[in-house]
Amino acid sequence: MRTAADYLAITPSDARAQWRSIADRSYPDPGRRQVVFTPVETLLCLAASLMVDHSRYGSSSAHRAEEPVPTLARLFKRPNTSVLAKMANLDGSRSHGARHETEVAARLLSSSGDLAAVYRLVVRAARDAGINDDDLPDFLYLEHDDAPLIFLGQDELESDDVAGVVRKERPSVRDQLTEQLLMASVRIGQHRFARDVLRNHGHRCVFCGLSVTVNDRQASRMLVASHIKPWRECDSRERLDVTNGLTACPTHDVAFDTGLITVNGGLRIHVRPELEDAAASNPAAYAAFGRPPLAERLLLPPHALPPQRGYLDWHWNRIYNQS
């Protein structure tokens, strides 16, 4: 019987042995049960939850699951459905999941540093066991340096807001571990939301067009993806809706958040008169809010989903007009 320590305190030698057993594995014959997930498989399924929302896929749509689910399934010699089911076990949405798995998920998802360390150990052990980057890509981009694992969009969340939402939406939960896991799941949902908003806008500020790439990767913290209708005001669907998000450089993100600028239903960018006056007389203000660099309308890629009119109206009426 495994315990949480088999995952949280996994050693490189244990991880290498598990990878060798996976490499020697064959697909089970039809009708035969699959072998039990090893800790390294489970830990990578947990890491994959930063990239993929398993709840979007049922048994009939599992074949369409996005990466890294198909790659992990091939590596583990399991169907996509098994990987998605393990992800559901980890976030507690399957009631028959092992208790130690939810404990592992709660602990690691609450500490990006611990999750990054375990992920690096597992991936490096795979390389030692002969599993190359083609079979197991470094999908969190953490293998080759000690850079921190960044959960996107977290500046928008206040701890009290997260706890309040969890207690409001799941009032029957009294177990501390379950509540911790639910709070971690909220933060992971925000991470996936921010990632999808950045992708939708081509990793470019929709107000001025800023985009910064360093070593073939997007520079972290140069762009912010946050909600149009603030997270604390949203229901569960609105919090994850990519059309309720805008990608902005930090300056224009703060300006939008505080009502100095807004966007109308035709996607035209409006600037408060006081800020326009400041830009006309102050070179520094003009450098951020003159036109250019500020665009007349939102800068969206050709195939981007545009922001939904209802969210823009909410911001216009509740933030811009009341600032």
C-alpha positions in Angstrom: 0.0 0.0 0.0 1.5 3.3 -1.1 1.6 6.4 1.1 2.0 10.1 0.4 5.8 9.7 1.2 6.2 7.5 -1.9 5.4 10.6 -3.9 6.5 13.5 -1.9 9.9 11.9 -0.8 10.6 10.0 -4.0 14.3 9.3 -4.5 16.1 9.4 -7.9 16.9 5.7 -7.6 13.2 4.8 -7.0 12.2 7.0 -9.9 14.7 5.4 -12.3 13.5 1.9 -11.3 9.9 2.9 -12.0 10.9 4.3 -15.4 12.7 1.1 -16.3 9.6 -0.9 -15.4 7.5 1.5 -17.6 9.9 1.1 -20.5 9.6 -2.7 -20.3 5.8 -2.5 -20.1 3.5 -3.8 -22.9 0.0 -2.7 -23.7 -2.3 -5.1 -21.8 -4.3 -7.6 -23.8 -8.0 -6.8 -24.4 -10.0 -7.4 -21.2 -7.0 -7.4 -18.9 -6.6 -4.8 -16.2 -3.9 -2.2 -16.5 -1.1 -2.2 -14.0 -1.3 0.2 -11.1 0.1 3.7 -11.7 3.6 4.2 -10.4 4.4 7.3 -8.5 6.3 8.8 -11.4 3.3 8.4 -13.7 1.0 9.9 -11.1 3.3 12.9 -10.5 3.5 13.7 -14.2 -0.3 13.5 -14.4 -0.4 16.0 -11.6 2.0 18.3 -13.5 -0.1 17.9 -16.6 -3.1 19.3 -14.7 -1.4 22.7 -15.1 -1.8 22.4 -18.8 -5.1 20.5 -19.2 -8.5 20.6 -17.6 -9.5 17.0 -17.6 -13.2 17.9 -17.0 -13.5 19.0 -20.6 -13.1 15.5 -21.8 -15.5 12.5 -21.4 -14.9 9.0 -22.5 -16.1 9.8 -26.0 -13.9 12.8 -26.4 -10.8 11.6 -24.6 -9.1 11.0 -27.9 -9.1 14.8 -28.5 -7.4 15.6 -25.2 -4.6 18.2 -25.7 -1.0 17.7 -24.9 0.7 16.4 -22.8 -2.1 13.9 -22.2 -1.6 11.9 -25.5 2.1 11.8 -25.1 1.9 10.6 -21.5 -0.6 8.0 -22.5 1.7 6.6 -25.2 4.7 6.6 -22.8 2.7 4.9 -20.1 1.1 2.5 -22.6 -2.3 3.4 -21.4 -5.3 5.0 -23.1 -6.0 8.8 -22.8 -9.0 7.9 -20.6 -6.7 6.4 -17.9 -4.5 9.5 -17.8 -7.5 11.8 -17.5 -9.0 9.6 -14.8 -5.8 9.8 -12.8 -6.0 13.6 -13.1 -9.6 13.4 -11.7 -8.4 11.2 -8.8 -5.8 13.8 -8.0 -8.1 16.8 -7.8 -10.7 14.8 -5.8 -13.4 14.9 -8.5 -13.6 11.1 -8.5 -14.8 9.9 -5.1 -13.0 6.6 -5.3 -9.6 8.1 -5.8 -7.0 7.1 -3.2 -6.8 9.4 -0.2 -3.0 9.7 -0.4 -3.3 11.0 -4.0 -5.4 13.9 -3.0 -3.0 14.6 -0.1 -0.1 14.6 -2.6 -2.0 16.9 -5.0 -2.9 19.3 -2.2 0.6 19.5 -0.9 2.3 20.0 -4.3 -0.2 22.3 -5.9 0.0 24.6 -2.8 3.8 24.9 -3.3 5.0 25.6 -6.8 8.6 25.2 -5.5 8.0 21.7 -4.3 6.1 20.7 -7.4 8.9 22.0 -9.6 11.5 20.1 -7.6 9.6 16.8 -7.9 8.9 17.4 -11.6 12.6 17.9 -12.3 13.6 14.8 -10.3 11.1 12.7 -12.2 12.1 14.0 -15.7 15.8 13.7 -15.0 15.3 10.1 -13.8 13.5 9.4 -17.0 16.5 10.7 -19.0 18.8 8.5 -16.9 16.6 5.5 -17.7 17.0 6.2 -21.5 13.7 8.0 -22.1 14.4 10.9 -24.4 12.8 14.3 -25.1 10.8 12.8 -28.0 9.1 10.3 -25.7 8.8 12.7 -22.7 9.0 16.4 -23.6 9.8 18.8 -20.9 6.2 20.2 -21.0 6.7 22.6 -18.0 10.1 23.8 -19.3 11.9 23.2 -16.0 14.3 20.5 -16.8 17.4 22.5 -17.8 17.5 25.2 -15.2 16.4 26.0 -11.7 13.9 28.7 -12.8 10.8 28.8 -10.6 7.5 27.3 -11.7 5.2 30.3 -12.2 1.5 30.0 -11.7 0.1 32.6 -14.1 -2.5 35.1 -13.1 -2.1 34.8 -9.4 -1.8 38.5 -8.7 -5.5 38.8 -9.4 -6.4 36.4 -6.6 -6.6 37.4 -2.9 -6.3 34.5 -0.4 -9.5 35.6 1.4 -11.4 35.8 -1.9 -10.3 32.2 -2.9 -11.2 30.8 0.6 -14.5 32.7 0.5 -15.5 31.3 -2.9 -14.6 27.7 -1.9 -16.6 27.9 1.3 -19.6 29.5 -0.5 -19.6 27.0 -3.4 -18.8 24.0 -1.3 -20.4 24.8 2.1 -20.5 21.1 3.1 -16.7 20.7 3.1 -15.3 20.7 6.6 -12.2 18.6 5.9 -9.0 20.8 5.9 -7.2 18.7 3.3 -10.2 18.8 0.9 -10.5 22.6 1.4 -6.8 23.0 0.7 -7.1 20.9 -2.5 -10.1 23.0 -3.6 -8.3 26.2 -3.0 -5.3 24.9 -5.0 -7.7 23.8 -7.8 -9.0 27.4 -8.0 -5.5 28.7 -8.4 -4.7 26.1 -11.1 -7.9 27.1 -12.9 -6.7 30.7 -12.8 -3.3 29.6 -14.2 -5.0 27.8 -17.1 -7.3 30.8 -17.8 -4.3 33.2 -17.9 -2.4 30.8 -20.2 -5.4 30.5 -22.6 -5.9 34.3 -22.7 -2.2 34.8 -23.5 -2.5 32.2 -26.3 -5.7 33.8 -27.6 -4.0 37.2 -28.0 -0.7 35.8 -29.4 1.3 36.8 -26.3 0.9 40.5 -27.2 -0.5 43.4 -25.3 -3.9 44.2 -26.9 -3.5 47.9 -26.0 -0.1 48.7 -27.4 1.3 45.5 -29.0 4.2 44.9 -26.7 5.6 41.3 -27.0 8.9 40.2 -25.6 10.7 37.0 -26.5 14.0 35.9 -24.8 15.8 32.7 -25.9 12.8 31.6 -28.0 10.4 31.8 -25.0 8.0 34.5 -23.9 9.5 36.7 -21.2 7.7 36.1 -18.0 6.0 39.0 -16.2 6.2 41.3 -19.2 2.5 40.5 -20.0 -0.4 40.0 -17.7 -3.6 38.1 -18.5 -6.5 39.0 -16.2 -10.2 39.3 -16.2 -12.3 42.1 -17.7 -15.0 41.5 -15.1 -12.9 40.9 -12.0 -12.4 37.4 -10.7 -14.1 38.1 -7.3 -17.2 39.3 -9.1 -17.5 36.3 -11.5 -19.4 33.1 -11.2 -17.6 29.8 -11.8 -18.2 29.8 -15.6 -17.1 33.5 -16.0 -13.8 32.9 -14.2 -12.7 30.4 -16.8 -14.1 32.1 -19.9 -11.3 33.2 -22.2 -13.5 35.9 -23.6 -13.5 37.5 -20.2 -9.8 38.1 -20.4 -7.4 40.6 -21.9 -3.6 40.4 -22.3 -1.8 43.6 -21.4 1.6 44.9 -20.4 1.8 45.8 -16.7 1.1 49.5 -17.3 -2.0 49.0 -19.4 -3.2 46.2 -17.2 -3.2 48.5 -14.1 -4.7 51.3 -16.1 -7.6 49.1 -17.2 -8.0 47.5 -13.8 -8.3 51.0 -12.2 -10.6 52.5 -14.9 -8.1 54.9 -16.5 -8.8 53.1 -19.8 -11.6 50.9 -21.1 -12.9 49.3 -24.2 -16.4 49.7 -25.8 -18.5 47.1 -27.6 -16.8 48.0 -30.9 -13.4 47.2 -29.3 -12.4 50.9 -29.4 -10.0 51.9 -26.6 -11.2 54.9 -24.5 -8.9 57.0 -22.2 -10.1 59.1 -19.4 -10.0 62.8 -20.3 -7.7 63.6 -17.3 -5.2 61.0 -18.6 -5.4 62.4 -22.2 -4.6 65.8 -20.8 -1.6 64.4 -18.9 -0.4 62.6 -22.0 -0.6 65.9 -24.0 1.8 67.7 -21.6 3.9 65.0 -20.0 6.3 63.0 -22.2 6.3 60.1 -19.8 2.6 59.9 -19.8 2.5 60.2 -23.6 5.0 57.3 -23.8 2.4 55.0 -22.3 -1.0 56.6 -23.2 -0.4 58.7 -26.3 -1.6 57.3 -29.7 0.7 55.6 -30.6 1.8 53.6 -28.6 -1.8 53.1 -27.4 -3.9 51.8 -30.3 -7.2 53.1 -31.3 -8.8 49.6 -31.1 -7.8 46.4 -29.4 -5.0 44.7 -31.3 -6.3 41.1 -31.8 -4.8 38.3 -33.9 -7.0 37.4 -36.9 -8.4 34.2 -35.4 -8.6 35.4 -31.7 -11.8 35.1 -29.8 -12.9 38.8 -29.1 -13.9 39.8 -25.6 -17.5 39.3 -24.9 -19.7 42.4 -25.0 -21.3 41.7 -21.6 -17.9 41.8 -19.9 -16.9 45.0 -21.6 -20.2 46.7 -20.6 -19.7 45.6 -17.0 -16.2 47.2 -17.0 -17.5 50.4 -18.7 -20.4 50.8 -16.2 -18.8 49.5 -13.0 -15.2 50.5 -13.3 -14.7 53.2 -15.9 -17.7 55.3 -15.2 -17.3 55.1 -11.4 -13.5 55.8 -11.3 
